[in-house]
């Protein structure tokens, strides 16, 4: 197994000191390997204690080499490691700028959202003139790439830097976090009570000391390293409704992470864990109302007393045809039982059917031939949007489609 392969294996085993040593040895052989610098930067970040300055140096060398080759994937990977190193060095303005460049090249990068949340949390407490909030970095740094001889010197330095961890390893086996759930097997479930929402992320072997958890009023997120060397990011954004971050907690257990989220509105039951639409500007709509208020307004049960409005030439305005139909289709009470016949027998065919249809069917059955022709012609030619009983008017030409107010007629 060559040094690069040993470095990858050490990263997977969380042996970061060994990973630094192996990748340094690999770079002594090939000082132009972009991926080696990226992986060594990752290992530097995860050392205990971490060496963020060395991680930044490796990331910028990797970015310089990747930009010369024009390989998009390598540029994104190097810029991402650079952004993370800058964040750890408390250069938040520079870090945000680098994350923006990552987003421009790869909008689907999964870790962007959680890093943006971390930056927001850090920068909200900074003054405008705080040096940590100011961005001064260039997209592509002007750094010198080490030659093979310099890389060999780095190998010796790395061996010295890892001497303590090697001596520690001689005293006993390094403590590992055991078997970890593969990323594609990690799942989550949730349930709720009157006051809380409980979300469980089922994943074994999550390192408590390296897990980053963020809880906000409309979102939760967790990020932790995997044995493969990559990071796993999980977020719910936006949540269905607001929570109280101060009263909400997260526990990292041996088999799962459990979020207990305190509802901002106790007693409200959530139909879903997440909202269908993203919430912007602190949850305010364009009229100043909160998205929660808008959602409740839309979902509220309201009586529907008014029927549909159809085009009318009446000076008194549109008629409520449902009311007219109900009144006309009411059967008068008989003074004597059994007193039934003629038109009443025909009306029985419509009893129990839709009142409006029953009214028009009853009207048609009693009409003279000209009125029937007017009704049939106007209804068919207008595509069901008009009904006239005046044959002298309907017989003059085609009856045009008259859609209800607010609707548009389209050809099939």
C-alpha positions in Angstrom: 0.0 0.0 0.0 1.5 3.4 -1.0 1.6 6.4 1.3 -1.5 8.1 -0.1 -3.6 4.9 0.4 -2.2 4.7 4.0 -3.2 8.3 4.5 -6.8 7.6 3.3 -7.0 4.6 5.6 -5.8 6.6 8.5 -8.4 9.3 7.9 -11.1 6.6 7.8 -9.8 5.2 11.1 -9.8 8.7 12.7 -6.0 8.5 13.1 -5.4 12.0 12.0 -1.8 12.3 13.1 -0.9 9.2 11.1 -2.9 10.7 8.1 -0.8 13.9 8.2 2.4 11.8 8.2 1.3 9.6 5.4 0.1 12.4 3.1 3.3 14.3 3.8 5.3 11.3 2.7 3.1 11.0 -0.4 3.6 14.7 -1.3 7.4 14.2 -1.0 7.0 11.9 -4.0 4.4 14.0 -5.9 4.3 17.6 -4.7 1.7 18.5 -7.4 -1.1 16.2 -6.1 -4.1 18.5 -5.3 -6.1 15.8 -3.5 -3.2 15.1 -1.1 -3.1 18.7 0.0 -6.9 18.7 0.4 -6.9 15.5 2.5 -4.0 16.7 4.6 -5.8 19.9 5.3 -8.8 17.9 6.5 -6.5 15.9 8.8 -4.9 19.1 10.2 -8.3 20.4 11.0 -9.3 17.3 12.9 -6.1 16.8 14.9 -6.3 17.2 18.7 -5.5 20.0 19.1 -6.2 21.1 15.5 -3.6 23.0 13.3 -5.8 25.4 11.4 -3.0 27.5 10.1 -1.4 24.4 8.4 -4.9 23.4 7.1 -5.2 26.9 5.5 -1.8 26.7 4.0 -2.6 23.3 2.4 -6.0 24.4 1.2 -4.5 27.5 -0.6 -1.8 25.4 -2.2 -4.4 22.9 -3.4 -6.6 25.8 -4.7 -3.6 27.3 -6.6 -2.8 23.9 -8.3 -6.4 23.1 -9.0 -7.1 26.5 -10.6 -4.1 26.0 -12.9 -5.5 22.7 -14.0 -9.0 24.1 -14.4 -10.6 21.1 -12.6 -13.9 22.2 -11.2 -14.3 19.4 -8.6 -10.8 20.0 -7.2 -11.3 23.8 -7.1 -14.6 23.3 -5.1 -12.9 20.9 -2.7 -9.9 23.1 -2.0 -12.0 26.3 -1.6 -14.3 24.5 0.8 -11.3 23.4 3.0 -10.0 27.0 2.8 -13.4 28.4 4.0 -13.5 26.0 6.9 -9.9 26.8 8.0 -10.6 30.5 7.8 -13.8 30.0 10.0 -11.7 28.1 12.6 -9.2 31.0 12.6 -12.1 33.4 13.3 -11.7 35.2 9.9 -15.5 35.1 9.4 -15.7 37.7 6.6 -13.0 35.8 4.6 -14.7 32.5 5.3 -18.1 33.7 4.1 -16.6 35.0 0.9 -14.9 31.6 0.2 -18.2 29.8 0.9 -19.9 32.1 -1.6 -17.4 31.1 -4.2 -18.0 27.4 -3.4 -21.8 28.0 -3.9 -21.2 29.7 -7.2 -19.5 26.6 -8.5 -21.5 24.0 -6.7 -24.9 25.0 -5.4 -25.6 21.4 -4.3 -22.8 21.2 -1.8 -24.6 19.8 1.2 -22.5 21.4 3.9 -23.1 25.0 2.7 -26.3 25.6 4.6 -24.9 24.5 8.0 -21.8 26.6 7.5 -23.9 29.7 6.6 -25.9 29.2 9.8 -22.6 29.0 11.8 -21.4 32.2 10.2 -24.6 34.0 10.9 -24.4 32.9 14.6 -20.8 34.2 14.9 -21.2 37.4 12.9 -24.4 38.7 14.5 -22.5 39.6 17.7 -19.7 41.4 15.8 -19.4 45.1 15.3 -19.4 46.4 11.8 -15.8 47.5 12.1 -14.6 44.2 13.6 -11.6 42.9 11.6 -13.0 39.4 11.8 -16.1 40.4 9.8 -14.1 42.0 7.0 -13.4 40.1 3.8 -9.9 40.6 2.3 -9.2 37.3 0.5 -8.9 36.9 -3.2 -10.7 34.1 -4.9 -7.4 32.5 -6.0 -4.5 33.0 -3.6 -1.0 33.9 -4.7 1.0 31.2 -3.0 4.1 29.3 -3.9 3.8 25.6 -4.4 6.6 23.7 -2.6 9.1 21.7 -4.7 9.8 18.0 -4.1 12.8 18.8 -1.9 10.8 21.1 0.4 8.1 18.4 0.6 10.7 16.0 1.8 11.7 18.4 4.6 8.0 18.7 5.5 7.9 14.9 5.9 10.6 15.1 8.6 8.7 18.0 10.3 5.5 16.0 10.2 7.2 13.0 11.8 8.4 15.2 14.7 4.9 16.8 15.1 3.4 13.4 15.4 5.9 12.0 17.9 3.7 12.7 20.9 0.8 10.8 19.4 3.1 7.9 18.4 4.5 7.7 21.9 0.9 7.7 23.2 0.0 4.9 20.8 2.9 2.8 22.2 1.4 3.0 25.6 -1.8 1.5 24.4 -4.2 1.2 21.5 -5.8 4.4 20.3 -9.4 4.9 21.4 -11.7 4.7 18.4 -15.4 5.4 18.3 -16.3 1.9 17.0 -18.6 0.9 14.2 -20.4 3.8 12.6 -23.6 3.7 10.6 -22.9 4.3 6.8 -24.3 7.6 5.5 -26.9 5.9 3.2 -28.3 4.0 6.2 -28.9 7.0 8.5 -32.6 7.8 8.9 -34.8 10.0 11.0 -38.2 9.8 12.6 -40.3 12.2 14.6 -43.3 12.5 16.9 -44.9 15.2 18.9 -46.7 16.0 22.2 -48.8 19.1 23.0 -45.6 21.0 24.0 -42.7 19.4 22.1 -41.5 17.9 18.9 -39.0 15.0 19.2 -36.8 14.2 16.3 -34.5 11.1 16.3 -31.6 10.8 13.9 -30.6 7.1 14.0 -26.8 6.8 13.5 -24.3 4.8 15.6 -20.9 6.0 16.5 -21.3 9.8 16.3 -18.3 11.4 18.0 -19.7 13.8 20.6 -16.7 16.0 20.7 -16.7 16.6 16.9 -20.5 16.9 16.4 -21.7 20.5 15.7 -25.3 21.2 16.6 -27.3 24.3 15.8 -30.9 25.0 17.0 -32.7 28.1 15.9 -36.3 29.2 16.0 -37.2 27.8 12.6 -34.4 25.3 11.9 -32.2 22.6 13.4 -28.9 21.1 12.1 -26.2 18.7 13.0 -22.8 18.0 11.3 -20.3 15.3 12.2 -17.4 13.5 10.6 -17.8 10.1 9.0 -15.2 7.3 9.0 -14.8 7.8 5.3 -13.3 11.2 6.0 -16.2 13.2 4.8 -18.8 15.1 6.9 -22.5 14.2 7.3 -24.9 17.1 7.5 -28.5 16.9 8.5 -30.8 19.9 8.7 -34.5 20.7 8.9 -35.1 24.2 7.4 -37.6 25.6 7.8 -39.5 23.8 10.5 -43.3 23.7 10.2 -43.6 26.3 13.0 -41.4 28.2 15.4 -39.7 26.6 18.4 -38.1 28.0 21.5 -34.3 27.4 20.9 -33.4 28.2 24.6 -35.8 25.5 25.8 -34.8 23.0 23.2 -32.1 20.4 23.6 -30.2 17.8 21.6 -28.6 14.6 23.0 -25.9 12.5 21.3 -26.4 8.9 22.3 -24.6 5.7 21.3 -27.2 4.8 18.6 -28.9 8.1 17.8 -29.1 11.9 18.2 -32.4 13.0 19.8 -33.7 16.6 19.4 -36.4 17.7 21.9 -37.8 20.9 20.4 -40.0 23.1 22.6 -43.0 24.5 20.6 -43.3 28.3 20.6 -47.1 27.8 20.5 -47.9 25.0 22.9 -50.9 22.9 21.9 -50.5 23.5 18.2 -50.3 20.1 16.4 -47.9 20.0 13.4 -49.2 18.1 10.4 -45.6 18.0 9.0 -42.1 18.3 10.4 -41.0 20.9 7.8 -42.8 23.7 6.0 -43.4 23.4 2.3 -42.1 26.9 1.6 -38.9 28.5 2.8 -39.4 31.4 5.3 -37.5 34.6 4.5 -37.0 37.9 6.3 -37.7 36.4 9.7 -40.9 34.8 8.7 -42.6 38.1 7.7 -44.7 38.4 4.5 -44.8 41.4 2.3 -47.6 43.0 4.4 -45.7 42.6 7.6 -47.6 39.5 8.9 -45.8 36.4 10.0 -45.9 33.3 7.8 -47.6 31.4 10.7 -50.4 33.9 10.7 -50.8 33.6 6.9 -50.8 29.8 7.1 -53.5 29.9 9.8 -55.6 32.4 7.8 -55.5 30.1 4.8 -56.3 26.9 6.6 -59.1 28.4 8.8 -62.5 26.9 8.3 -64.9 29.5 6.9 -68.6 29.3 6.0 -69.2 29.3 2.3 -72.6 31.1 2.1 -72.1 32.8 -1.3 -72.5 30.9 -4.5 -70.5 31.4 -7.7 -70.9 34.7 -9.5 -72.1 34.3 -13.1 -72.2 37.1 -15.8 -75.5 39.0 -15.6 -77.2 41.9 -17.2 -79.5 42.5 -14.2 -79.4 46.1 -12.8 -79.8 44.7 -9.3 -76.6 42.7 -9.5 -76.0 38.9 -9.7 -78.6 36.5 -8.4 -78.1 33.8 -5.9 -79.3 31.0 -8.1 -78.8 28.3 -5.4 -81.4 30.2 -3.2 -83.8 30.6 -6.2 -83.5 26.9 -7.0 -84.1 25.9 -3.4 -87.2 28.0 -3.2 -88.7 26.9 -6.6 -88.0 23.2 -6.0 -89.7 23.2 -2.6 -92.9 21.2 -3.0 -96.0 22.8 -1.5 -97.7 21.0 1.4 -100.8 19.1 0.4 -104.0 19.7 2.4 -104.9 16.1 1.9 -102.7 13.0 1.6 -102.9 11.3 -1.8 -103.7 14.5 -3.6 -100.9 14.1 -6.2 -100.7 14.0 -9.9 -99.8 15.8 -13.2 -96.8 18.1 -12.8 -96.1 16.8 -9.3 -95.4 13.4 -10.6 -92.8 14.8 -13.0 -91.2 16.8 -10.2 -90.6 13.6 -8.2 -88.0 12.5 -10.8 -85.8 15.4 -9.5 -86.4 15.0 -5.8 -83.2 14.1 -3.9 -81.0 15.3 -6.8 -78.9 18.5 -6.9 -81.3 21.4 -6.3 -79.9 23.6 -9.1 -80.1 20.8 -11.7 -83.5 19.9 -10.4 -84.7 23.5 -10.9 -83.5 23.7 -14.5 -84.8 20.3 -15.4 -88.2 21.2 -13.9 -88.1 24.5 -15.9 -87.3 22.7 -19.1 -90.0 20.1 -18.7 -92.7 22.8 -18.4 -91.4 25.0 -21.2 -92.9 25.5 -24.7 -90.9 24.3 -27.7 -89.3 27.7 -28.4 -88.1 28.0 -24.9 -86.7 24.5 -24.9 -84.8 25.2 -28.1 -83.4 28.5 -26.6 -82.2 26.7 -23.5 -80.5 23.8 -25.4 -78.8 26.1 -28.0 -77.6 28.7 -25.5 -76.2 26.0 -23.1 -74.4 24.0 -25.7 -72.9 26.9 -27.7 -71.7 28.7 -24.6 -70.0 25.6 -23.3 -72.3 25.5 -20.3 -71.7 29.2 -19.2 -75.0 30.7 -20.3 -78.7 29.6 -20.3 -81.4 31.6 -22.0 -85.1 31.0 -22.5 -85.5 33.8 -25.1 -85.6 32.1 -28.5 -86.1 35.4 -30.3 -82.7 36.5 -29.0 -80.8 33.2 -29.1 -82.0 32.4 -32.6 -80.2 35.4 -34.1 -76.7 33.8 -33.9 -74.1 31.9 -31.9 -74.2 32.3 -28.1 -70.6 33.2 -27.0 -68.9 31.6 -24.0 -69.3 33.7 -20.8 -66.9 32.5 -18.1 -67.5 33.4 -14.4 -65.7 36.5 -13.1 -62.0 36.0 -12.5 -61.8 33.1 -15.0 -60.7 32.8 -18.5 -62.1 30.7 -21.3 -59.6 28.6 -23.3 -60.1 26.5 -26.4 -59.7 22.7 -25.9 
